[in-house]
């Protein structure tokens, strides 16, 4: 056995998801809004002029893979760190190496930082000057919203690319390719995978290609050959490999049950809503999907008539994420009953749509001078600021114009007489009478 055999064995030992990583943009799966022909990112990569950027999106959607593709197609050096175990010393070492590359060889250095949201302020500050001066090209990868989880100074110097969950069609295509690939994939097994099995893995992977690859590999490797020597992966094998059973209803019935669940919430029938929720779950639907719909309905159909409905719904979502199935069904059921029995109002939804329409259509959005930021601007602006009436100087509320002149008479939120909204209505009336 020679060195090449060892290398080949090491490659075979890697998980399918690692072996099937795209090496070029043409092989890259999904994210067409980012890597399509003629896109900004694709042009920057082709010209080797990519600036610092952050890849933000859910797991398994291609963030690390795209960073590796960039590394393979640029002439610079590529350094990869993980924010979980990298410290300030590792950053400084990478920056020094990048500085030497730039001075001695006029060569750019790309620093790929996985889980970049895990960097604290001290670690981020050690990286900031190198990004600012162009010593390194920073590529951060994160599943968390960088605007909320990362140091603003880093984010402001990077272009943020938002990755989306892969579609079932994109994942299915990648699985078919893996089954046919004899060098990196599962082609040597000559496995015959039922269409229903492929569909199930693709649909239940939740947009995560890594999860889909792992499930397919497990199904193929653990399915024994039949008497004729063929290896057939059935729907039952796929269900076990991805640990989620197929829906016990067709697609049309699924959407019908989901629609009935939503309308039962809106119609305040907790018995019907509970039944349809359990019908969905027992049929194979992810309870998190139901919980997300519940959170939306708490704001859309209950709204300010009972603001606690949103609190209960989001608490149930958090509880299920931490507890899981089956105990997590208890807070789910409690939230369904609460949202159903709560007073209903669509006033918040109506206000949102009306404000959104004006925000799109209205061009004159001149903010009244006395509401503007006074940390900059002319003396005239500073003088106008003196006209601002500070509400706490008037007992908490004072009448003054907040909307631009072109919209000053617009009313978006009109509370009803339902639940807490009647209190809001009365409070508004009392303010006007002062």
C-alpha positions as CSV (number, residue, x, y, z in Angstrom):
1,X,0.0,0.0,0.0
2,X,1.4,3.4,-1.0
3,X,0.8,7.0,0.1
4,X,-1.9,7.4,-2.6
5,X,-3.9,4.5,-1.1
6,X,-3.9,6.2,2.3
7,X,-5.1,9.4,0.8
8,X,-7.9,7.6,-1.0
9,X,-8.9,5.8,2.2
10,X,-9.0,9.1,4.0
11,X,-11.2,10.6,1.3
12,X,-13.6,7.6,1.4
13,X,-13.9,8.0,5.2
14,X,-15.4,11.5,4.9
15,X,-19.1,11.8,5.1
16,X,-21.0,12.1,1.8
17,X,-21.9,15.7,2.5
18,X,-18.1,16.5,2.7
19,X,-17.2,14.5,-0.4
20,X,-19.9,16.1,-2.5
21,X,-19.0,19.7,-1.7
22,X,-19.0,21.7,-4.9
23,X,-15.6,22.7,-6.2
24,X,-16.8,25.2,-8.8
25,X,-19.6,27.7,-9.0
26,X,-21.2,25.6,-11.8
27,X,-21.5,22.7,-9.4
28,X,-22.8,24.9,-6.5
29,X,-26.4,24.0,-5.4
30,X,-28.9,26.8,-4.9
31,X,-28.6,30.5,-4.0
32,X,-29.2,31.6,-7.5
33,X,-29.9,35.1,-6.3
34,X,-26.3,35.3,-5.1
35,X,-24.2,33.2,-7.6
36,X,-26.2,33.5,-10.9
37,X,-24.4,34.5,-14.1
38,X,-23.7,38.2,-14.0
39,X,-24.4,38.6,-10.3
40,X,-22.2,40.9,-8.2
41,X,-20.6,38.1,-6.2
42,X,-19.8,36.0,-9.3
43,X,-18.2,38.9,-11.1
44,X,-16.1,39.8,-8.0
45,X,-14.9,36.1,-7.8
46,X,-14.1,35.9,-11.5
47,X,-12.0,39.1,-11.3
48,X,-10.5,38.2,-7.9
49,X,-11.8,41.4,-6.5
50,X,-14.0,40.1,-3.7
51,X,-14.2,42.4,-0.7
52,X,-14.9,41.4,2.9
53,X,-18.3,39.8,3.3
54,X,-20.6,37.8,5.6
55,X,-22.5,34.8,4.5
56,X,-25.7,34.6,6.7
57,X,-28.2,31.8,6.4
58,X,-29.6,28.5,7.9
59,X,-27.4,25.4,8.3
60,X,-26.7,23.3,5.2
61,X,-27.4,25.9,2.6
62,X,-23.9,26.3,1.2
63,X,-22.1,29.0,3.1
64,X,-18.9,27.1,3.9
65,X,-19.0,25.5,0.5
66,X,-19.2,28.8,-1.3
67,X,-16.2,30.0,0.7
68,X,-14.2,27.0,-0.3
69,X,-15.2,27.6,-4.0
70,X,-13.9,31.2,-3.6
71,X,-10.7,29.9,-2.2
72,X,-10.2,27.5,-5.1
73,X,-10.9,30.1,-7.7
74,X,-8.8,33.0,-6.4
75,X,-5.0,33.5,-6.5
76,X,-4.8,34.4,-2.9
77,X,-4.0,32.4,0.2
78,X,-6.9,30.9,2.1
79,X,-6.9,30.7,5.9
80,X,-9.8,29.0,7.7
81,X,-10.7,29.6,11.4
82,X,-13.6,28.6,13.6
83,X,-14.8,31.3,16.1
84,X,-15.7,28.5,18.6
85,X,-12.0,27.6,19.2
86,X,-10.0,30.5,17.7
87,X,-8.7,33.2,19.9
88,X,-7.0,36.6,19.6
89,X,-3.6,34.9,19.1
90,X,-4.9,32.9,16.1
91,X,-6.3,36.1,14.5
92,X,-3.0,38.0,15.0
93,X,-1.0,35.1,13.5
94,X,-3.3,35.0,10.5
95,X,-3.0,38.8,10.1
96,X,0.8,38.7,10.2
97,X,0.8,36.0,7.6
98,X,-1.5,38.1,5.4
99,X,0.7,41.1,5.8
100,X,3.8,39.2,4.7
101,X,1.9,37.8,1.7
102,X,0.9,41.3,0.7
103,X,4.4,42.9,1.2
104,X,6.5,40.1,-0.2
105,X,4.3,38.5,-2.9
106,X,1.6,41.1,-3.6
107,X,-0.8,38.3,-2.8
108,X,-4.2,38.6,-1.1
109,X,-5.2,36.5,1.9
110,X,-8.8,35.4,2.5
111,X,-9.7,34.7,6.1
112,X,-12.7,32.4,6.4
113,X,-14.3,32.5,9.9
114,X,-17.0,29.9,10.6
115,X,-19.6,30.7,13.3
116,X,-18.3,34.3,13.2
117,X,-21.2,35.5,15.5
118,X,-19.4,33.7,18.3
119,X,-16.5,36.2,18.2
120,X,-16.7,38.6,21.2
121,X,-15.8,42.3,21.1
122,X,-12.1,41.8,22.0
123,X,-11.7,39.2,19.3
124,X,-13.5,41.3,16.7
125,X,-11.4,44.4,17.6
126,X,-8.2,42.4,16.9
127,X,-9.5,41.7,13.4
128,X,-11.0,45.1,12.6
129,X,-7.8,47.0,11.6
130,X,-6.8,44.3,9.1
131,X,-10.2,44.4,7.5
132,X,-10.2,48.2,7.4
133,X,-6.8,48.4,5.8
134,X,-7.4,45.6,3.3
135,X,-4.7,43.4,4.8
136,X,-7.1,40.5,4.7
137,X,-10.4,39.8,2.9
138,X,-12.7,38.6,5.6
139,X,-15.4,36.0,4.8
140,X,-17.6,35.3,7.8
141,X,-20.1,32.5,8.0
142,X,-23.0,32.6,10.4
143,X,-26.5,31.2,11.1
144,X,-27.3,34.2,13.3
145,X,-28.5,37.6,12.1
146,X,-25.1,39.5,11.9
147,X,-26.8,42.8,12.5
148,X,-27.9,41.7,15.9
149,X,-25.2,39.2,16.9
150,X,-22.0,40.7,15.6
151,X,-19.9,43.8,16.4
152,X,-21.4,46.7,14.2
153,X,-17.9,47.9,13.3
154,X,-17.2,44.5,11.5
155,X,-20.6,44.3,9.9
156,X,-20.4,47.9,8.5
157,X,-17.2,47.0,6.7
158,X,-18.6,43.9,5.1
159,X,-21.2,43.1,2.4
160,X,-23.8,40.8,3.9
161,X,-25.2,38.1,1.6
162,X,-28.3,36.4,2.9
163,X,-28.5,32.7,2.0
164,X,-31.9,31.0,1.7
165,X,-33.0,27.4,2.6
166,X,-32.6,25.1,-0.4
167,X,-35.8,24.0,-2.1
168,X,-36.9,20.4,-2.2
169,X,-36.2,20.3,-5.9
170,X,-32.7,21.6,-5.5
171,X,-32.0,19.0,-2.8
172,X,-33.5,16.2,-4.8
173,X,-31.3,17.1,-7.7
174,X,-28.2,17.0,-5.5
175,X,-29.2,13.6,-4.1
176,X,-29.7,12.1,-7.6
177,X,-26.3,13.4,-8.6
178,X,-24.7,11.8,-5.5
179,X,-26.3,8.5,-6.4
180,X,-24.8,8.6,-9.8
181,X,-21.3,9.9,-8.9
182,X,-18.9,6.9,-8.7
183,X,-15.9,8.9,-7.6
184,X,-17.2,11.0,-4.7
185,X,-20.8,9.8,-4.3
186,X,-22.6,6.5,-3.9
187,X,-22.5,5.4,-7.6
188,X,-20.5,2.3,-6.8
189,X,-23.3,0.9,-4.8
190,X,-25.7,1.0,-7.8
191,X,-28.5,1.6,-5.3
192,X,-32.1,1.8,-6.6
193,X,-33.8,4.5,-4.5
194,X,-37.6,4.8,-4.9
195,X,-38.8,8.1,-6.1
196,X,-41.0,8.4,-3.0
197,X,-37.9,7.9,-0.8
198,X,-36.0,10.6,-2.6
199,X,-38.9,12.9,-2.4
200,X,-39.4,12.3,1.3
201,X,-35.7,13.0,2.2
202,X,-35.7,16.1,0.0
203,X,-38.9,17.5,1.5
204,X,-38.2,16.7,5.2
205,X,-34.6,17.9,5.2
206,X,-35.9,21.4,5.9
207,X,-33.7,23.0,3.2
208,X,-30.6,21.6,4.8
209,X,-28.5,19.7,2.1
210,X,-26.1,18.3,4.7
211,X,-29.0,16.6,6.5
212,X,-30.3,15.2,3.2
213,X,-26.9,13.8,2.3
214,X,-26.5,12.2,5.7
215,X,-29.9,10.6,5.5
216,X,-29.3,9.3,2.0
217,X,-25.9,7.8,2.9
218,X,-27.3,6.2,6.0
219,X,-30.2,4.7,4.0
220,X,-27.9,3.3,1.3
221,X,-25.2,1.9,3.7
222,X,-27.6,0.2,6.0
223,X,-30.0,-1.3,3.5
224,X,-29.1,-5.0,2.9
225,X,-29.0,-6.3,-0.7
226,X,-31.9,-8.4,-1.8
227,X,-31.7,-12.0,-3.0
228,X,-30.9,-10.9,-6.6
229,X,-28.0,-8.7,-5.3
230,X,-29.8,-5.4,-5.9
231,X,-29.9,-2.7,-3.3
232,X,-33.3,-1.1,-3.1
233,X,-34.0,1.9,-0.8
234,X,-37.7,2.2,0.0
235,X,-39.8,4.9,1.6
236,X,-39.7,3.1,4.9
237,X,-35.9,3.1,4.8
238,X,-35.9,6.8,4.1
239,X,-38.3,7.5,7.0
240,X,-35.9,5.7,9.3
241,X,-32.8,7.3,8.0
242,X,-34.1,10.9,8.4
243,X,-36.2,10.0,11.5
244,X,-39.4,11.4,10.2
245,X,-42.3,9.5,8.8
246,X,-43.9,10.5,5.5
247,X,-47.2,12.4,5.7
248,X,-50.1,10.1,5.9
249,X,-52.1,12.3,3.5
250,X,-51.5,13.7,0.0
251,X,-50.4,17.2,-0.6
252,X,-53.9,18.6,-1.3
253,X,-55.3,17.2,1.9
254,X,-52.3,18.5,3.8
255,X,-53.0,22.1,2.7
256,X,-56.7,21.6,3.4
257,X,-56.0,20.5,7.0
258,X,-53.6,23.4,7.5
259,X,-56.2,25.8,6.1
260,X,-58.8,24.4,8.4
261,X,-56.5,24.8,11.4
262,X,-55.8,28.4,10.6
263,X,-59.5,29.2,10.1
264,X,-60.4,27.4,13.3
265,X,-57.9,29.7,15.2
266,X,-59.4,32.7,13.6
267,X,-62.9,31.5,14.3
268,X,-62.2,30.9,18.0
269,X,-63.0,27.1,17.9
270,X,-60.3,25.6,20.2
271,X,-61.7,22.1,19.8
272,X,-61.4,22.1,16.0
273,X,-58.0,23.8,16.1
274,X,-56.6,21.2,18.5
275,X,-58.0,18.4,16.4
276,X,-56.5,19.7,13.1
277,X,-53.2,20.4,14.8
278,X,-52.9,16.8,16.1
279,X,-54.1,15.5,12.8
280,X,-51.2,17.3,11.1
281,X,-48.7,16.2,13.7
282,X,-49.8,12.5,13.7
283,X,-49.7,12.6,9.9
284,X,-46.0,13.5,10.0
285,X,-46.1,17.4,10.0
286,X,-43.3,19.1,11.9
287,X,-44.9,20.7,15.0
288,X,-42.6,23.7,14.6
289,X,-44.5,24.6,11.4
290,X,-47.8,24.7,13.4
291,X,-46.1,26.8,16.1
292,X,-44.9,29.3,13.6
293,X,-48.4,29.7,12.2
294,X,-49.7,30.1,15.7
295,X,-47.3,33.0,16.4
296,X,-48.4,34.7,13.2
297,X,-52.1,34.3,14.1
298,X,-51.5,35.6,17.6
299,X,-50.4,38.9,16.0
300,X,-52.7,38.8,12.9
301,X,-56.1,37.7,14.3
302,X,-55.8,38.5,18.0
303,X,-53.4,41.5,17.9
304,X,-54.0,44.2,20.4
305,X,-57.3,42.8,21.6
306,X,-55.1,40.5,23.8
307,X,-51.4,41.3,23.5
308,X,-50.6,38.3,25.8
309,X,-51.5,35.9,23.0
310,X,-48.3,36.7,21.2
311,X,-46.4,36.2,24.4
312,X,-48.0,32.8,25.0
313,X,-47.5,31.7,21.4
314,X,-43.8,32.6,21.2
315,X,-43.2,31.0,24.7
316,X,-44.7,27.8,23.3
317,X,-42.4,28.0,20.3
318,X,-39.4,28.4,22.5
319,X,-40.6,25.7,24.9
320,X,-41.0,23.2,22.1
321,X,-37.5,24.1,20.6
322,X,-36.0,23.3,24.1
323,X,-38.1,20.4,25.1
324,X,-39.0,18.6,21.9
325,X,-41.6,15.9,21.2
326,X,-43.8,14.7,22.8
327,X,-43.7,16.9,26.0
328,X,-43.5,20.0,23.9
329,X,-47.0,19.3,22.7
330,X,-48.4,20.5,26.0
331,X,-47.3,24.1,25.7
332,X,-48.3,23.9,22.0
333,X,-51.8,22.9,23.0
334,X,-52.0,25.5,25.7
335,X,-51.1,28.2,23.2
336,X,-53.6,26.9,20.6
337,X,-56.4,27.2,23.3
338,X,-55.3,30.6,24.4
339,X,-55.1,32.1,20.9
340,X,-58.5,30.6,20.1
341,X,-60.3,31.8,23.2
342,X,-58.7,35.3,23.1
343,X,-60.6,38.3,21.9
344,X,-60.0,38.9,18.2
345,X,-59.0,42.0,16.2
346,X,-57.4,42.6,12.8
347,X,-56.6,46.2,13.5
348,X,-52.8,45.7,13.8
349,X,-52.7,43.8,10.4
350,X,-54.8,46.5,8.8
351,X,-52.5,49.2,10.2
352,X,-49.4,47.4,8.9
353,X,-50.7,47.1,5.4
354,X,-51.9,50.7,5.3
355,X,-48.5,52.0,6.6
356,X,-46.6,49.8,4.2
357,X,-48.6,51.0,1.2
358,X,-47.9,54.7,2.2
359,X,-44.2,53.9,2.8
360,X,-44.0,52.5,-0.8
361,X,-46.1,55.2,-2.5
362,X,-45.3,58.4,-0.7
363,X,-42.2,60.2,-1.9
364,X,-42.5,63.2,0.4
365,X,-41.3,61.7,3.7
366,X,-39.7,64.9,5.0
367,X,-39.5,64.4,8.8
368,X,-40.6,67.4,10.9
369,X,-37.5,69.4,11.8
370,X,-38.0,69.1,15.5
371,X,-38.0,65.3,15.3
372,X,-34.6,65.0,13.5
373,X,-31.3,63.9,14.9
374,X,-29.5,66.9,16.4
375,X,-26.1,65.3,16.6
376,X,-25.3,66.7,13.2
377,X,-26.7,69.5,11.0
378,X,-27.0,73.3,10.7
379,X,-27.9,75.9,13.3
380,X,-31.3,76.1,11.8
381,X,-31.9,72.4,12.5
382,X,-30.6,72.9,16.1
383,X,-33.1,75.8,16.5
384,X,-35.9,73.7,15.1
385,X,-35.1,71.1,17.7
386,X,-36.2,73.5,20.4
387,X,-39.8,73.2,19.1
388,X,-39.9,69.5,20.1
389,X,-42.3,68.9,23.0
390,X,-40.9,66.3,25.4
391,X,-43.9,64.2,26.4
392,X,-42.6,63.6,30.0
393,X,-42.7,67.3,30.6
394,X,-46.5,67.1,30.0
395,X,-47.3,64.1,32.1
396,X,-46.4,61.4,29.5
397,X,-48.3,62.7,26.5
398,X,-48.7,65.9,24.5
399,X,-50.3,66.5,21.2
400,X,-47.8,67.2,18.3
401,X,-47.3,66.2,14.7
402,X,-45.0,63.2,14.2
403,X,-45.9,62.1,10.6
404,X,-44.6,64.1,7.6
405,X,-46.8,66.9,6.3
406,X,-48.0,64.8,3.4
407,X,-49.3,62.1,5.8
408,X,-50.1,64.2,8.9
409,X,-53.8,63.2,8.9
410,X,-53.4,59.5,8.2
411,X,-54.7,57.0,10.7
412,X,-53.3,53.5,10.4
413,X,-54.2,51.8,13.7
414,X,-57.9,52.0,14.5
415,X,-58.6,50.0,17.7
416,X,-61.8,48.1,18.0
417,X,-64.1,47.6,21.0
418,X,-62.7,44.1,21.5
419,X,-60.7,43.1,24.5
420,X,-57.7,45.3,25.4
421,X,-58.3,47.5,22.3
422,X,-61.4,49.0,24.0
423,X,-59.0,50.2,26.7
424,X,-56.6,51.6,24.1
425,X,-59.6,53.4,22.5
426,X,-60.6,54.9,25.8
427,X,-57.0,56.0,26.6
428,X,-56.8,57.8,23.2
429,X,-60.1,59.6,23.9
430,X,-58.9,60.7,27.4
431,X,-55.6,62.1,25.9
432,X,-57.6,64.1,23.3
433,X,-59.7,65.6,26.1
434,X,-56.7,66.9,28.0
